[in-house]
Amino acid sequence: FLPSMNKEKAEILEKTAKEYFNSAADELNKKRYNSAIVLFFKSLISLIDLYILQNKGVTPSSHTERFRLCQNNFQEVYDILDKDFPFYQDSYVHILTKELAEVIKEDVQIMAEKTKIRLFSDIISLISIIAVGGFIIFQSLRLKKGYNKSSSYGKRSK
């Protein structure tokens, strides 16, 4: 049970975590690894803040406060944060790898489990790929069989 104001913060943190995660997954698929890492890290931070809110009733106002709260109260979360933060900082001055993006993605998924949030990125991506692919195949078959765009749906052109 969260008070009204905290419930609103929790909803915002959940929404941003999902948005960042899904955007990061898109960037990962496009082989834009630095962007993917930054976005996965932002998703991670949203979920860490949500976890702190769920367990302490507060949200940190800075990285310093987040580190302190985690180190003093949630060692496992602190270990993830402490491990991943340098990579986020490095993303400004180094070219990072797919493997590193996958590691941070896995850490986001760990935090999603801890906060009981479903991210759904992989299944949504798969569904959209299948839907687009299916439409393209349908259009291709339609043209091969002589269906005309201007004719009524399902009627062959003469």
C-alpha positions in Angstrom: 0.0 0.0 0.0 1.4 3.3 -1.1 -0.1 6.8 -0.2 -1.7 8.6 -3.2 1.4 10.8 -4.0 3.7 7.8 -3.9 1.3 5.7 -6.0 1.5 8.4 -8.7 5.3 8.3 -8.5 5.3 4.5 -8.7 3.1 4.7 -11.8 5.5 7.2 -13.4 8.5 5.1 -12.6 6.9 2.0 -14.0 5.9 3.8 -17.2 9.4 5.3 -17.7 11.1 2.0 -16.9 9.0 0.3 -19.6 9.5 3.1 -22.1 13.3 3.2 -21.6 13.5 -0.6 -21.8 11.5 -0.9 -25.0 13.5 2.0 -26.6 16.7 0.3 -25.5 15.6 -3.0 -27.0 14.9 -1.2 -30.3 18.3 0.4 -30.2 19.9 -3.0 -29.5 18.2 -4.5 -32.5 19.5 -1.6 -34.6 23.1 -2.3 -33.3 23.2 1.1 -31.6 24.9 -0.2 -28.5 25.8 3.0 -26.7 22.2 4.3 -27.0 20.9 0.9 -25.9 23.2 1.0 -22.8 22.1 4.5 -21.8 18.4 3.6 -22.2 18.8 0.2 -20.4 20.6 2.1 -17.6 17.8 4.7 -17.4 15.3 1.8 -17.2 17.4 0.3 -14.4 17.4 3.6 -12.5 13.6 3.9 -12.8 13.2 0.4 -11.4 15.7 1.0 -8.6 13.9 4.1 -7.6 10.6 2.2 -7.7 12.1 -0.5 -5.5 13.3 2.1 -3.0 9.9 3.7 -3.1 8.2 0.3 -2.5 10.4 -0.6 0.4 11.2 2.8 2.0 8.4 5.1 0.9 10.9 7.7 -0.6 12.5 8.3 -4.0 16.1 9.5 -4.2 16.7 13.0 -5.7 20.3 12.3 -6.9 22.7 9.5 -7.9 24.5 10.1 -4.6 21.4 9.6 -2.6 20.4 6.5 -4.6 23.8 5.0 -4.0 23.6 5.7 -0.3 20.1 4.3 0.1 21.0 1.2 -1.7 24.3 0.7 0.0 22.7 1.1 3.4 19.5 -0.9 2.8 19.7 -3.1 -0.3 23.1 -4.6 -0.9 22.1 -6.7 -3.9 20.6 -3.7 -5.6 23.7 -1.6 -4.7 26.0 -4.2 -6.3 24.0 -4.0 -9.6 24.0 -0.2 -9.5 27.7 0.0 -8.6 28.7 -2.4 -11.3 26.6 -0.8 -14.1 27.1 3.0 -13.4 30.6 3.2 -14.7 29.4 1.8 -18.1 26.7 4.4 -18.3 29.4 7.1 -17.6 31.7 5.4 -20.2 28.9 5.6 -22.9 29.8 9.3 -23.5 33.5 8.6 -24.4 33.8 5.0 -25.5 32.2 2.7 -28.1 30.5 0.0 -26.1 29.6 -3.6 -27.0 26.5 -5.6 -27.6 27.6 -8.0 -24.8 27.7 -5.1 -22.3 24.2 -4.0 -23.4 23.0 -7.5 -22.9 24.5 -7.6 -19.3 22.7 -4.3 -18.4 19.5 -5.6 -20.0 19.7 -8.7 -17.7 20.2 -6.4 -14.7 17.1 -4.4 -15.7 15.2 -7.7 -15.8 16.4 -8.6 -12.3 15.1 -5.3 -11.0 11.8 -5.8 -12.9 11.4 -9.1 -11.0 12.2 -7.4 -7.7 9.6 -4.7 -8.3 7.1 -7.1 -9.9 7.0 -5.2 -13.1 6.5 -6.9 -16.5 8.6 -5.2 -19.2 7.2 -7.2 -22.2 9.7 -5.8 -24.7 10.8 -9.1 -26.3 7.2 -10.4 -26.9 6.0 -7.0 -28.2 9.0 -6.8 -30.5 8.4 -10.3 -31.7 4.7 -9.7 -32.3 5.4 -6.5 -34.3 8.0 -8.3 -36.4 5.6 -11.1 -37.1 2.7 -8.7 -37.9 4.8 -6.6 -40.3 6.3 -9.7 -41.9 2.9 -11.3 -42.2 1.5 -8.1 -43.9 4.4 -8.0 -46.4 4.0 -11.7 -47.2 0.2 -11.2 -47.6 0.8 -8.2 -49.9 3.3 -10.2 -52.0 1.0 -13.1 -52.4 -1.9 -10.8 -53.2 0.2 -9.2 -56.1 1.4 -12.6 -57.4 -2.2 -13.9 -57.6 -3.4 -10.9 -59.6 -5.3 -9.0 -57.0 -5.7 -5.4 -57.9 -5.5 -2.6 -55.2 -8.4 -0.7 -56.9 -10.7 -3.7 -57.1 -12.9 -4.7 -54.2 -11.2 -6.6 -51.4 -10.7 -10.3 -52.4 -11.8 -10.0 -56.0 -9.3 -10.8 -58.8 -8.6 -8.3 -61.5 -9.4 -9.4 -65.0 
